[in-house]
Amino acid sequence: MKKIMILFILVFNLLFTSNFFIKIQASTLSDISKPLIVLQGQDYNQYLDYPGYSIVESNVNFNKCGIYLVKYENDFNKKVIEKRVYVKSYEELLKEKNFNEQYKQILEDENLSSVQMVKKDKDSYYISLLEKTDNELYNIKLVKITNEWIVYDKTIFSKVRGKIVDFVINNDEVTLLVEQERAGYCQEVYLIMLNKIGDIVNIKRYIGDGVDKAKKLLEDDINYYLIVETNSSNSLDYNFEHSYQSIAIFVYNKKQKINTSFQYITGKNNMEVIDASIVDNQICIMTKMYDASIRLKVFDLYFFSCETLEQTNQTNFTISLTETPLKISVDPCGEIYIVSSDFENNAYVNKLYKLKDNLQQDLMYSYQYPKEAVAHLVDFLVVNSGQIIMLYNLVHQQQNNLYGYVYQIIDHNQIVAQIEDFNTERYVNGFIQSNELLFIDDNGIYVNTINNAIFKELNQEVMITSCKDFVSPILFVNGQKINIDENKSFVEYDINVFGTYLAYYYFTTPDVDVIVFGDVVVLPRINVNQNEIYDNHFDLVFNGDAFLNNYKIMSGYTITTPGKYNLIVEGKDKKTVEVDFYVQEITTQETIKNKDELQITTTDTKNSSEDCIRINNHLQSNYFYQKERGKEIWTLLIPVCAFILLIITIVRKRS
């Protein structure tokens, strides 16, 4: 029996101890290397401690703004890890948005003529471009770059006129939408598929007797959807009657590798595709056409079922003579957003619309650059429902070759943050990801990773009279709204004791950790005022420790004897509020006002006070940071106790 007991203790001790230390390493390795941003003026050293690691070098001064370095050594393998700490002032946190800004060249080529598109999947960049040859002909190419290495440089067509218009990436396999000129003033469209190493594994050619322009490649789990402008008619793939340039939709089944259906849109004049997207299992296409009967550019939205290609809806999006829609984007909830450009009062104005359920446009926001440059909308991203990132190109009106960009984050129709850079020597060409901006010039392709941490709410002092008044800071990192890390934050205050409390707010993201602090000021809450008269059997409500005529009482105490009373309420740090008042038998009114009213007091009820006690206790249990450290100590003591028990058992056996 003793042998079984000893074996059990050994196995338990071994498993528990190893799991504990594995947990420590797994939970801290990724955290240490992340940058840390803190607000100047408090001691954050407790947040620099990581179980299983020792600080071997640190020059951090939390009272002075700057960038500091902390070096850690693993207690087991002695591996050294570095962490950067950014100490910023309150003003810097509101104005200086960037951390770890990286500006790098991902491709350099003197023969580059035109870069069509850059997309990123995981750690790889995919670049469609044209390479100069002779006789004004080009090589149409796709380049894949991973960790600054060219994985493949694939020529799709050589010495032609054409381009890759769009492409999609699935598990390192790329599907291209390509257009290419051919003899007789014609142009064809191709759907081309590449495997993981860049070899062409399938080509589908769409043949017509005219000019066919590839515009957009969409996809879902089953099909690819090719959006094409064409003036070909009654010829092979484009078999429909039309007098003007029209729009065709081809559906290509991924599994069967064949075309399965075809649809088209015709009009009274030449039609153009502005943009297209998929929303709620429907293809949404925005078109432009000049209507000679009203002498106006007409913009329409068409909706087609992805399953049947039958038209399900249509709406006109023409707003004014000068306004032009530019791009469509769909949020995760299926809401459609459209941006446009207008010219008002001799200035460019960019506008954002949301499409309502009845397909009517709702103007969400408009923007005109207020300074000496013109802002042209380049791109926009819908990150989450109600959260949108806008990107503008800035061109100086007076100075040549002076460019810049504006990067805006909009949350529920309000600009919550903005980054502006007016020192670039090249245009910004668009997004690669929400925090990666694309720049292209004659010498190559550049990516600016801006990594922005932006506060919408950052109050150094929050004044509250009840728990519902409490407002925590609101942080956006790379366009994503970040919630407070409740396990690491320290937000502890007692709504039942007035005074000033210090709170630490900890934000955790995959890219950066941010810590700020602020005062939570619980205001005095007393339901009597100076020199007022109250009815007998009156309940006193206050937040703090109180003495009524030098006798200690609790909030909710009922006065049953008429007379003059002196109430002293003591809050945090021995601060006091004193009120003199009277109690009489009054039948017609509860109180008789006096001009000498104590300004800092407010009224409340006993029930709301009890509710706040309950809510505050809940907040303390959720936010108390030191509690997590206590759990780690008890977890470590379990295997230690098991080991001691094992030694005692062995000693007894030998004796």
C-alpha positions as CSV (number, residue, x, y, z in Angstrom):
1,M,0.0,0.0,0.0
2,K,2.9,2.3,0.9
3,K,4.5,1.6,-2.5
4,I,1.3,2.5,-4.3
5,M,1.0,5.7,-2.3
6,I,4.6,6.7,-3.0
7,L,4.2,6.0,-6.7
8,F,1.0,8.0,-6.8
9,I,2.7,11.0,-5.2
10,L,5.7,10.8,-7.5
11,V,3.5,10.7,-10.7
12,F,1.3,13.5,-9.4
13,N,4.2,15.7,-8.4
14,L,6.0,15.1,-11.8
15,L,2.9,15.9,-13.9
16,F,1.7,18.9,-11.9
17,T,5.1,20.5,-11.7
18,S,6.0,20.0,-15.4
19,N,2.6,21.3,-16.5
20,F,2.9,24.3,-14.3
21,F,6.3,25.3,-15.7
22,I,5.2,24.6,-19.2
23,K,2.2,26.9,-18.6
24,I,4.5,29.7,-17.3
25,Q,6.7,29.5,-20.4
26,A,3.9,29.3,-22.9
27,S,2.1,32.3,-21.3
28,T,5.1,34.6,-21.2
29,L,7.4,33.9,-24.2
30,S,5.2,35.8,-26.7
31,D,4.4,38.6,-24.2
32,I,8.0,39.5,-23.4
33,S,9.0,40.4,-26.9
34,K,5.9,42.6,-27.5
35,P,6.4,46.4,-27.2
36,L,4.9,48.0,-24.1
37,I,3.5,51.5,-24.2
38,V,2.8,53.2,-20.8
39,L,1.6,56.6,-19.7
40,Q,4.4,58.6,-17.9
41,G,4.2,59.2,-14.2
42,Q,3.5,55.9,-12.4
43,D,5.5,52.8,-11.3
44,Y,4.8,50.0,-13.7
45,N,7.6,47.6,-12.6
46,Q,5.1,45.0,-11.5
47,Y,4.0,44.7,-15.1
48,L,7.6,43.9,-16.2
49,D,7.8,40.7,-14.0
50,Y,7.3,37.4,-15.8
51,P,7.4,34.0,-14.0
52,G,10.4,32.0,-15.1
53,Y,12.4,35.0,-16.3
54,S,14.8,37.4,-14.6
55,I,15.6,41.0,-15.6
56,V,19.3,41.2,-16.3
57,E,19.4,44.8,-17.7
58,S,16.9,47.7,-17.7
59,N,17.2,51.4,-18.3
60,V,13.5,52.2,-17.9
61,N,12.5,55.5,-16.3
62,F,8.8,55.7,-16.0
63,N,8.9,59.4,-15.1
64,K,10.7,60.5,-18.3
65,C,9.4,60.1,-21.8
66,G,11.5,57.9,-24.2
67,I,12.1,54.5,-25.6
68,Y,13.7,52.0,-23.2
69,L,15.1,48.5,-23.4
70,V,14.6,45.6,-20.9
71,K,16.6,42.4,-21.2
72,Y,15.3,39.2,-19.7
73,E,17.1,35.9,-19.1
74,N,15.2,32.6,-19.0
75,D,15.8,30.9,-15.6
76,F,16.1,27.5,-17.2
77,N,18.0,27.8,-20.5
78,K,19.5,31.3,-19.9
79,K,18.2,32.5,-23.3
80,V,18.1,36.3,-23.5
81,I,14.9,38.1,-24.7
82,E,14.5,41.9,-25.3
83,K,11.5,44.1,-24.7
84,R,11.0,47.7,-25.8
85,V,9.1,50.0,-23.4
86,Y,7.7,53.3,-24.8
87,V,7.0,55.9,-22.0
88,K,4.8,58.6,-23.4
89,S,3.1,61.7,-22.0
90,Y,-0.6,62.2,-22.0
91,E,-0.3,64.6,-25.0
92,E,1.9,62.1,-26.9
93,L,-0.6,59.3,-26.4
94,L,-3.3,61.5,-28.0
95,K,-1.1,62.9,-30.8
96,E,1.8,60.5,-31.6
97,K,0.1,57.3,-32.8
98,N,2.8,55.0,-34.1
99,F,4.9,52.4,-32.6
100,N,7.4,50.1,-34.3
101,E,6.9,51.9,-37.6
102,Q,8.6,50.0,-40.4
103,Y,9.2,51.3,-43.9
104,K,10.8,48.7,-46.2
105,Q,11.2,47.9,-49.8
106,I,9.9,44.5,-50.7
107,L,10.8,44.6,-54.5
108,E,13.4,46.5,-56.5
109,D,13.4,46.2,-60.3
110,E,14.6,48.8,-62.8
111,N,12.5,47.2,-65.5
112,L,9.3,47.7,-63.6
113,S,6.7,49.5,-65.7
114,S,3.5,49.2,-63.8
115,V,2.5,47.4,-60.6
116,Q,-1.1,46.4,-60.8
117,M,-1.9,44.9,-57.4
118,V,-0.2,43.8,-54.2
119,K,-1.9,41.4,-51.8
120,K,-0.7,39.6,-48.6
121,D,-1.6,36.2,-47.4
122,K,0.0,35.0,-44.1
123,D,3.7,36.2,-44.4
124,S,3.8,36.3,-48.2
125,Y,3.3,39.2,-50.6
126,Y,1.8,38.5,-54.1
127,I,2.6,41.2,-56.7
128,S,1.1,41.5,-60.2
129,L,3.2,43.6,-62.5
130,L,4.2,44.4,-66.0
131,E,7.8,44.1,-67.1
132,K,9.1,46.2,-70.0
133,T,10.3,44.4,-73.2
134,D,10.6,45.9,-76.7
135,N,8.1,47.4,-79.1
136,E,5.9,48.7,-76.3
137,L,5.2,45.1,-75.3
138,Y,5.3,43.7,-71.7
139,N,5.7,40.5,-69.8
140,I,2.6,39.9,-67.5
141,K,4.0,38.5,-64.2
142,L,3.1,37.4,-60.8
143,V,5.8,37.5,-58.1
144,K,5.6,35.8,-54.6
145,I,7.8,37.1,-51.9
146,T,8.1,35.5,-48.4
147,N,10.4,37.0,-45.7
148,E,12.1,39.2,-48.3
149,W,12.9,36.1,-50.5
150,I,11.4,35.7,-54.0
151,V,9.6,32.3,-53.9
152,Y,8.7,32.5,-57.6
153,D,8.7,35.0,-60.4
154,K,6.1,33.7,-62.9
155,T,5.6,35.1,-66.4
156,I,1.9,34.5,-67.3
157,F,2.2,36.0,-70.8
158,S,5.3,37.3,-72.5
159,K,5.6,40.2,-74.9
160,V,1.9,41.2,-75.0
161,R,-0.4,44.0,-74.1
162,G,-2.6,43.3,-71.1
163,K,-2.5,43.0,-67.3
164,I,-3.6,41.0,-64.3
165,V,-6.7,42.8,-63.2
166,D,-7.5,40.9,-60.0
167,F,-6.6,37.7,-58.1
168,V,-7.5,35.7,-55.1
169,I,-5.4,33.5,-52.8
170,N,-6.5,30.2,-51.2
171,N,-3.9,28.1,-49.3
172,D,-1.0,29.5,-51.3
173,E,-2.8,28.8,-54.6
174,V,-3.6,31.8,-56.7
175,T,-6.4,32.3,-59.2
176,L,-5.8,35.2,-61.7
177,L,-8.2,37.3,-63.7
178,V,-6.3,38.5,-66.8
179,E,-7.0,40.5,-69.9
180,Q,-4.9,40.5,-73.0
181,E,-5.1,42.3,-76.4
182,R,-5.1,40.2,-79.6
183,A,-5.1,41.0,-83.3
184,G,-7.9,42.9,-84.8
185,Y,-8.4,45.4,-82.0
186,C,-9.9,42.7,-79.8
187,Q,-9.2,41.8,-76.2
188,E,-9.8,38.6,-74.3
189,V,-10.3,37.6,-70.7
190,Y,-8.6,34.6,-69.0
191,L,-9.1,32.8,-65.7
192,I,-5.7,31.3,-64.8
193,M,-4.9,29.1,-61.8
194,L,-1.4,28.6,-60.2
195,N,-0.4,26.0,-57.7
196,K,1.7,26.6,-54.6
197,I,5.0,26.8,-56.5
198,G,3.7,29.1,-59.2
199,D,3.1,26.6,-62.0
200,I,0.0,27.2,-64.2
201,V,-2.4,24.2,-63.6
202,N,-5.5,25.5,-65.5
203,I,-6.5,28.2,-68.0
204,K,-10.0,29.1,-69.1
205,R,-10.2,31.5,-72.0
206,Y,-13.3,33.6,-72.7
207,I,-13.6,34.3,-76.4
208,G,-15.6,37.1,-78.0
209,D,-15.5,39.1,-81.2
210,G,-14.9,42.5,-79.6
211,V,-13.2,44.1,-76.6
212,D,-13.7,42.3,-73.3
213,K,-12.4,44.0,-70.2
214,A,-11.8,42.1,-67.0
215,K,-13.1,44.1,-64.0
216,K,-13.4,42.0,-60.8
217,L,-12.9,38.5,-59.6
218,L,-15.2,37.4,-56.7
219,E,-15.5,34.0,-55.0
220,D,-17.4,32.0,-52.4
221,D,-16.9,28.4,-51.3
222,I,-18.3,26.9,-54.5
223,N,-17.6,29.3,-57.4
224,Y,-15.5,32.1,-58.9
225,Y,-17.5,35.0,-60.3
226,L,-16.0,36.9,-63.2
227,I,-17.3,40.5,-63.8
228,V,-16.5,41.6,-67.3
229,E,-17.3,44.6,-69.5
230,T,-17.8,43.6,-73.2
231,N,-19.0,44.8,-76.6
232,S,-18.8,41.2,-78.0
233,S,-22.2,39.8,-78.9
234,N,-23.6,36.6,-80.3
235,S,-20.1,35.0,-80.3
236,L,-19.1,32.0,-78.4
237,D,-19.0,32.9,-74.7
238,Y,-20.7,36.3,-75.1
239,N,-24.0,35.1,-76.6
240,F,-26.5,37.9,-76.1
241,E,-27.9,40.8,-78.1
242,H,-26.7,44.3,-77.1
243,S,-26.0,47.6,-78.9
244,Y,-23.6,49.1,-76.4
245,Q,-20.9,48.0,-74.1
246,S,-22.5,45.8,-71.4
247,I,-21.7,43.8,-68.4
248,A,-21.3,40.0,-68.3
249,I,-21.1,37.7,-65.3
250,F,-19.4,34.3,-65.7
251,V,-19.7,31.6,-63.0
252,Y,-16.8,29.1,-62.8
253,N,-17.3,26.0,-60.5
254,K,-14.2,25.4,-58.5
255,K,-14.7,21.6,-58.1
256,Q,-16.0,20.8,-61.6
257,K,-13.6,23.3,-63.2
258,I,-16.2,24.4,-65.8
259,N,-18.5,27.3,-66.5
260,T,-21.9,26.7,-65.0
261,S,-23.9,29.8,-65.7
262,F,-23.9,33.2,-67.4
263,Q,-25.7,36.5,-66.9
264,Y,-25.5,40.0,-68.4
265,I,-26.7,43.6,-67.9
266,T,-27.5,45.9,-70.8
267,G,-28.4,49.6,-71.0
268,K,-29.3,52.5,-73.2
269,N,-25.6,53.4,-73.6
270,N,-22.1,52.1,-72.8
271,M,-22.0,50.7,-69.2
272,E,-19.0,50.5,-66.9
273,V,-18.3,48.6,-63.8
274,I,-17.3,50.7,-60.8
275,D,-17.0,48.0,-58.2
276,A,-18.5,44.7,-57.2
277,S,-18.8,42.6,-54.1
278,I,-20.6,39.6,-52.5
279,V,-23.2,40.2,-49.8
280,D,-25.6,37.8,-48.2
281,N,-25.2,35.2,-51.0
282,Q,-25.8,37.9,-53.7
283,I,-23.5,39.5,-56.2
284,C,-23.7,43.3,-55.9
285,I,-22.4,45.3,-58.9
286,M,-22.3,49.1,-59.1
287,T,-22.5,50.5,-62.7
288,K,-22.1,53.8,-64.5
289,M,-23.8,54.9,-67.7
290,Y,-24.4,58.2,-69.4
291,D,-28.2,58.7,-70.0
292,A,-28.6,61.0,-73.0
293,S,-32.3,61.5,-72.3
294,I,-31.5,63.4,-69.1
295,R,-27.9,64.3,-69.9
296,L,-26.6,62.8,-66.7
297,K,-24.3,60.1,-65.5
298,V,-26.5,57.4,-63.9
299,F,-25.2,55.1,-61.2
300,D,-27.1,51.8,-60.4
301,L,-26.7,48.9,-58.0
302,Y,-27.6,45.5,-59.3
303,F,-28.1,42.4,-57.2
304,F,-28.0,38.8,-58.5
305,S,-28.4,35.5,-56.6
306,C,-25.1,33.6,-56.4
307,E,-27.0,30.3,-56.8
308,T,-29.2,31.1,-59.8
309,L,-27.8,34.4,-61.2
310,E,-31.3,35.7,-61.3
311,Q,-31.6,39.4,-60.7
312,T,-33.0,40.0,-57.2
313,N,-32.9,43.8,-56.9
314,Q,-31.8,47.1,-58.4
315,T,-31.6,50.6,-57.1
316,N,-30.4,53.9,-58.5
317,F,-27.5,55.5,-56.7
318,T,-27.3,58.8,-58.6
319,I,-26.8,61.6,-56.0
320,S,-25.8,64.8,-57.8
321,L,-24.3,66.1,-61.1
322,T,-20.8,66.3,-59.5
323,E,-20.6,63.3,-57.2
324,T,-19.1,60.0,-58.3
325,P,-19.2,56.7,-56.4
326,L,-15.8,55.0,-56.1
327,K,-15.9,51.7,-54.2
328,I,-18.1,49.2,-52.3
329,S,-17.2,47.4,-49.1
330,V,-19.3,45.0,-47.0
331,D,-18.9,44.5,-43.2
332,P,-19.1,41.2,-41.4
333,C,-22.8,41.8,-40.7
334,G,-23.6,42.2,-44.4
335,E,-24.0,46.0,-44.3
336,I,-23.0,47.7,-47.6
337,Y,-20.9,50.8,-47.5
338,I,-20.1,53.0,-50.5
339,V,-17.6,55.9,-50.8
340,S,-17.8,58.7,-53.3
341,S,-16.0,61.9,-54.3
342,D,-17.6,65.2,-54.9
343,F,-16.6,68.8,-55.8
344,E,-18.2,71.4,-53.6
345,N,-17.2,75.1,-53.2
346,N,-14.0,74.6,-55.3
347,A,-12.8,71.8,-53.1
348,Y,-12.9,68.0,-53.2
349,V,-15.2,66.3,-50.6
350,N,-15.2,62.6,-49.9
351,K,-18.3,61.0,-48.6
352,L,-19.3,57.7,-47.0
353,Y,-22.7,56.2,-47.4
354,K,-24.4,53.2,-45.8
355,L,-27.1,51.3,-47.8
356,K,-30.3,50.9,-45.7
357,D,-32.5,47.8,-45.8
358,N,-34.7,49.5,-48.4
359,L,-31.6,50.2,-50.5
360,Q,-31.7,53.9,-49.9
361,Q,-28.4,55.7,-49.2
362,D,-27.7,57.1,-45.7
363,L,-24.9,59.7,-45.6
364,M,-22.6,58.7,-42.7
365,Y,-19.8,61.2,-42.9
366,S,-18.0,63.6,-45.3
367,Y,-14.5,64.9,-45.2
368,Q,-12.6,67.8,-46.8
369,Y,-8.9,68.3,-46.0
370,P,-8.8,71.7,-44.2
371,K,-5.2,72.7,-45.1
372,E,-3.1,73.6,-48.1
373,A,-3.4,70.2,-49.9
374,V,-6.1,68.2,-51.7
375,A,-7.2,64.9,-50.3
376,H,-8.1,62.2,-52.8
377,L,-9.7,59.0,-51.5
378,V,-7.5,56.0,-52.3
379,D,-9.2,53.2,-50.4
380,F,-11.3,52.2,-47.4
381,L,-11.8,49.2,-45.2
382,V,-14.8,48.1,-43.1
383,V,-13.0,46.5,-40.2
384,N,-16.1,45.7,-38.0
385,S,-19.7,46.8,-37.9
386,G,-19.5,50.6,-37.5
387,Q,-15.7,50.7,-37.6
388,I,-14.1,52.0,-40.9
389,I,-10.6,53.0,-42.0
390,M,-10.3,55.6,-44.7
391,L,-7.1,56.3,-46.6
392,Y,-6.4,59.5,-48.6
393,N,-3.7,60.8,-50.8
394,L,-2.5,64.3,-50.1
395,V,-1.2,66.5,-52.9
396,H,0.2,70.0,-52.1
397,Q,-1.5,72.7,-54.1
398,Q,1.5,75.0,-54.3
399,Q,4.7,72.8,-54.0
400,N,5.5,70.2,-56.6
401,N,6.6,66.7,-55.5
402,L,5.2,67.1,-52.0
403,Y,2.9,64.3,-51.1
404,G,1.4,62.7,-48.0
405,Y,-1.5,60.7,-46.7
406,V,-4.3,60.8,-44.2
407,Y,-5.2,57.6,-42.3
408,Q,-8.6,57.9,-40.5
409,I,-10.4,55.6,-38.1
410,I,-14.2,56.2,-38.0
411,D,-16.3,54.6,-35.3
412,H,-20.1,55.0,-35.5
413,N,-19.9,58.0,-37.9
414,Q,-17.3,59.9,-35.9
415,I,-13.6,60.3,-36.6
416,V,-12.0,58.9,-33.5
417,A,-8.4,59.0,-34.6
418,Q,-6.3,60.3,-37.5
419,I,-2.7,59.8,-38.6
420,E,-1.3,62.4,-41.1
421,D,2.1,62.2,-42.9
422,F,3.0,65.0,-45.3
423,N,6.7,64.2,-45.8
424,T,6.5,61.4,-48.4
425,E,8.0,61.6,-51.9
426,R,5.6,59.2,-53.4
427,Y,1.9,58.5,-53.6
428,V,0.2,56.1,-51.3
429,N,-1.4,53.4,-53.5
430,G,-3.7,51.7,-51.0
431,F,-4.0,49.1,-48.3
432,I,-2.3,45.8,-48.2
433,Q,-3.8,45.2,-44.7
434,S,-5.5,47.5,-42.3
435,N,-2.1,48.6,-40.9
436,E,0.1,48.2,-44.0
437,L,0.2,50.9,-46.6
438,L,1.4,50.4,-50.2
439,F,3.8,52.8,-51.9
440,I,5.0,52.4,-55.5
441,D,7.5,54.4,-57.6
442,D,9.8,53.8,-60.6
443,N,12.4,52.0,-58.4
444,G,10.2,49.5,-56.6
445,I,7.5,48.6,-54.1
446,Y,7.5,49.8,-50.5
447,V,5.4,48.8,-47.5
448,N,4.8,51.1,-44.6
449,T,3.7,49.2,-41.5
450,I,2.3,51.9,-39.3
451,N,1.2,49.8,-36.2
452,N,-1.0,52.5,-34.6
453,A,-2.3,52.7,-31.1
454,I,-5.0,55.4,-30.8
455,F,-7.1,56.4,-27.8
456,K,-10.6,57.6,-28.4
457,E,-11.3,58.1,-24.6
458,L,-8.4,58.8,-22.3
459,N,-9.5,60.8,-19.3
460,Q,-7.0,61.5,-16.6
461,E,-9.8,61.9,-14.2
462,V,-13.3,60.3,-14.2
463,M,-15.8,61.7,-11.8
464,I,-18.7,59.5,-10.7
465,T,-21.6,59.5,-8.3
466,S,-22.7,55.9,-9.2
467,C,-21.2,52.9,-10.9
468,K,-23.0,53.5,-14.1
469,D,-21.1,56.8,-14.5
470,F,-17.7,55.0,-14.8
471,V,-16.2,55.3,-18.3
472,S,-12.9,53.4,-19.0
473,P,-10.5,54.4,-21.8
474,I,-11.2,53.3,-25.3
475,L,-8.3,52.1,-27.4
476,F,-7.9,51.2,-31.1
477,V,-4.9,49.3,-32.3
478,N,-4.5,49.0,-36.1
479,G,-8.1,49.9,-36.5
480,Q,-9.4,47.2,-34.1
481,K,-11.2,48.3,-30.9
482,I,-9.4,46.7,-27.9
483,N,-11.1,45.8,-24.6
484,I,-9.5,46.2,-21.2
485,D,-7.6,43.1,-20.0
486,E,-9.6,42.5,-16.8
487,N,-7.0,40.0,-15.4
488,K,-4.1,42.5,-15.6
489,S,-6.0,45.8,-14.9
490,F,-6.4,47.3,-11.5
491,V,-9.6,49.3,-11.3
492,E,-10.7,49.3,-7.6
493,Y,-12.9,51.9,-6.1
494,D,-15.6,52.0,-3.4
495,I,-18.7,53.8,-4.5
496,N,-19.7,53.9,-0.8
497,V,-16.7,55.9,0.2
498,F,-16.1,59.2,-1.6
499,G,-12.5,60.1,-2.6
500,T,-9.9,59.7,-5.3
501,Y,-8.8,56.2,-6.4
502,L,-5.9,55.3,-8.8
503,A,-6.8,52.9,-11.6
504,Y,-4.4,51.0,-14.0
505,Y,-5.9,50.1,-17.4
506,Y,-4.1,47.3,-19.2
507,F,-4.8,46.6,-22.9
508,T,-3.5,43.4,-24.5
509,T,-3.2,42.8,-28.2
510,P,-1.1,40.5,-30.4
511,D,1.1,43.4,-31.5
512,V,1.5,45.6,-28.4
513,D,0.5,46.0,-24.8
514,V,-0.6,49.4,-23.5
515,I,-1.0,50.5,-19.9
516,V,-2.4,53.9,-18.8
517,F,-3.6,55.2,-15.4
518,G,-6.1,57.7,-14.2
519,D,-8.0,58.9,-11.2
520,V,-11.5,57.7,-10.4
521,V,-13.1,60.4,-8.3
522,V,-16.1,59.2,-6.3
523,L,-18.0,62.4,-5.5
524,P,-19.6,62.9,-2.1
525,R,-23.2,61.7,-2.1
526,I,-25.3,63.1,0.8
527,N,-29.1,63.6,0.7
528,V,-29.2,66.6,3.0
529,N,-28.1,70.2,2.3
530,Q,-26.8,72.9,4.5
531,N,-29.4,74.6,6.8
532,E,-32.4,72.8,5.3
533,I,-35.4,71.5,7.2
534,Y,-36.5,67.9,6.8
535,D,-39.5,65.9,8.0
536,N,-39.2,63.6,11.0
537,H,-38.5,59.9,10.4
538,F,-36.1,60.9,7.6
539,D,-33.5,58.4,6.3
540,L,-30.0,59.7,5.8
541,V,-28.0,58.4,2.8
542,F,-24.3,59.1,2.3
543,N,-21.1,57.5,1.1
544,G,-18.4,57.4,3.7
545,D,-18.0,57.0,7.5
546,A,-20.4,59.4,9.3
547,F,-20.9,61.0,12.7
548,L,-24.3,62.5,13.5
549,N,-23.9,64.8,16.5
550,N,-20.7,63.0,17.3
551,Y,-22.4,59.5,17.2
552,K,-21.2,57.1,14.5
553,I,-24.0,56.0,12.2
554,M,-24.4,53.9,9.0
555,S,-26.0,55.0,5.7
556,G,-29.7,54.5,5.9
557,Y,-30.0,55.7,9.5
558,T,-33.5,57.0,10.3
559,I,-33.9,60.2,12.4
560,T,-36.9,59.9,14.7
561,T,-36.3,63.0,17.0
562,P,-36.8,66.6,15.8
563,G,-33.9,69.0,16.4
564,K,-30.7,70.5,15.0
565,Y,-28.2,68.0,13.6
566,N,-24.6,68.1,12.6
567,L,-23.5,65.5,10.1
568,I,-19.8,64.9,9.3
569,V,-19.0,62.4,6.5
570,E,-15.4,61.2,6.2
571,G,-14.2,59.7,2.9
572,K,-11.0,58.3,1.6
573,D,-7.7,59.8,2.9
574,K,-9.6,61.5,5.8
575,K,-11.3,64.0,3.7
576,T,-14.6,65.3,5.3
577,V,-17.8,67.0,4.4
578,E,-19.9,68.7,7.1
579,V,-23.6,69.6,6.9
580,D,-25.9,71.3,9.5
581,F,-29.6,70.6,9.1
582,Y,-32.9,70.6,11.0
583,V,-35.6,67.9,11.5
584,Q,-39.2,68.9,12.4
585,E,-42.7,67.5,12.2
586,I,-43.8,68.6,8.8
587,T,-47.1,67.4,7.2
588,T,-47.4,69.6,4.0
589,Q,-43.9,69.3,2.6
590,E,-40.7,67.3,3.1
591,T,-38.2,70.1,3.0
592,I,-37.9,73.9,3.2
593,K,-35.1,75.2,1.0
594,N,-32.4,77.6,2.2
595,K,-30.2,79.7,-0.1
596,D,-27.1,78.5,1.6
597,E,-26.9,75.2,-0.2
598,L,-23.8,72.9,-0.1
599,Q,-22.8,72.7,-3.8
600,I,-20.9,69.4,-3.7
601,T,-23.7,67.3,-2.3
602,T,-26.1,65.3,-4.5
603,T,-29.3,63.3,-3.8
604,D,-29.7,59.5,-4.1
605,T,-31.8,56.7,-2.7
606,K,-31.0,53.8,-0.4
607,N,-31.8,51.2,-3.0
608,S,-29.3,52.7,-5.6
609,S,-26.6,52.7,-2.9
610,E,-27.1,49.0,-2.3
611,D,-27.1,48.3,-6.0
612,C,-23.8,50.1,-6.3
613,I,-22.3,48.1,-3.4
614,R,-23.2,44.9,-5.3
615,I,-21.9,46.2,-8.7
616,N,-18.7,47.5,-7.1
617,N,-18.0,44.2,-5.4
618,H,-18.3,42.5,-8.8
619,L,-15.9,45.0,-10.4
620,Q,-13.3,44.4,-7.6
621,S,-13.5,40.7,-8.1
622,N,-13.0,41.0,-11.8
623,Y,-10.3,43.6,-11.9
624,F,-8.1,42.8,-8.9
625,Y,-4.7,42.1,-10.5
626,Q,-2.9,40.8,-7.5
627,K,-5.4,37.9,-7.2
628,E,-3.9,36.3,-10.3
629,R,-0.4,36.4,-8.7
630,G,-1.9,34.7,-5.6
631,K,-3.2,31.9,-7.7
632,E,0.3,31.3,-9.1
633,I,1.7,31.0,-5.6
634,W,-0.9,28.5,-4.5
635,T,-0.4,26.5,-7.7
636,L,3.3,26.3,-7.0
637,L,2.8,25.2,-3.4
638,I,0.8,22.1,-4.3
639,P,3.7,20.2,-5.9
640,V,6.0,21.4,-3.1
641,C,3.7,20.0,-0.4
642,A,3.4,16.8,-2.3
643,F,7.2,16.5,-2.3
644,I,7.4,17.1,1.5
645,L,4.7,14.5,2.0
646,L,6.8,12.0,0.0
647,I,9.9,12.7,2.1
648,I,8.0,12.2,5.4
649,T,6.6,8.8,4.1
650,I,10.1,7.6,3.1
651,V,11.6,8.6,6.6
652,R,8.8,6.8,8.4
653,K,9.3,3.7,6.3
654,R,13.0,3.6,7.1
655,S,12.5,4.1,10.8
